[in-house]
Amino acid sequence: MSVIFDATHFAHMTGGDRPLQLEVIGMFRAQVSSWAAVLSPDTETGACRAAVHTLKGSARGIGLWALAETCESTETAFDAEGAEIGAALADLHAALAVALTALDAFEHE
């Protein structure tokens, strides 16, 4: 699996500006909160897939490579006929929890 959080990439994207980094992390957390209910096998497939795709882009922007990779695998599961979307979304939620823990650690450095 990929690196969970690439702080070097994040520093590059934010110019190493600590207040900006904390603001970006706050915005990411707010987005995650709004997507949480949509990232469910009970959600209409198009809406769920759109949330996964958006989360993938946000994860890449911050340097959450493992989460982005899991999002990509989840998108692939949506494309596979007969795939177990529930299992893919469970993996996504687990990767998201790990990513948020990594961001917690970064915030408290």
N, C-alpha and C positions, 0 to 999 in steps of 0.2 A: 504494500500500500504506500501511497505517497506520504510526503511530509504533512503533518497535521496543520501546522501554522508556520508560514515562512515570514518571519519578522523582518528579514532583509528586504523582501519584496514589498512588504507593507510600508517599511521606512522609505523605500524608493518612491512608492506611489503617493506618499504623504509628505515628502521632503523632510522626513524625520521630525516633523512638527508634532510634538506630544499632544498639545491640546486638540489639534486636528485629528490625530489618531483616535483619541478618546471619543471625539464627536462622531467619527465614522463608525466606530464600534457601537456606539449608542444607536445610530441610525440602523445599523445591521440588526441589532437586537430588536428594535421596534418592528422592522420588516418581518423578522422571524416570528414575532408574536402574532402578527396579522396573518401569516401563512400557516401557522400551526394547525388551525382548524381545517384548512383546505388540503393539507397533506395527509389524506385519509382515503382508504379504498372506497369509502361511502360517498365521497365527493364525485361529482360529475367528472369523467375522465379528462375532458379538455381543460377544465379549470385546475385540476390537480396537476396535470402535465405542465401547464403554463406556470404554475407556482414552482414546480421543480426546476424548470428551465431558468426562471428568474433567479431562484436561489443559487443555481450553478454559476450564473454570471456574477452575482454578488460575491460568492465565495472565491471565485477566481480573482476578482478585483482586490480582495483583502489579502489573499495568499493562503486561503484555507484549501490547500490542494486535495487533501483526502476527502473532504466534503464535496468538492466539485467533482471528483472522480466518482463518488457514490451517486451524486445527482445524475451524472452521465449514464451510469449503469441502470439507474431507475428509469431514465428516458428510454433506454434500450429495452427494458422490460415492458414498457408501454407499447413498443413496436412489435414485440414478439407475440405471435399468436399463441394463446393459451398460457402465457406467462403468469406467474403468481405475483401480481401487483402488491398484494398485502405484504409478502415477504420482502419485496424490494423497498417498500415504504418503511417497513420496520427497520431495515438496514439503514435507510436514510435518517430516520429519527435517532438511531444510535450514533451515526456519524455526526449528526448535528449536535448531540449532547457532548461528544468529545470535542468538537470544534468550539463550542461555547465555553467549555472548561479551559481550553487553551487560551481563549480570549480573556477569561477571568485572570489566569496566571499572568498574561501580558499586562493587563490593566494594573495589576498589583506589583509590578516590578519596580 
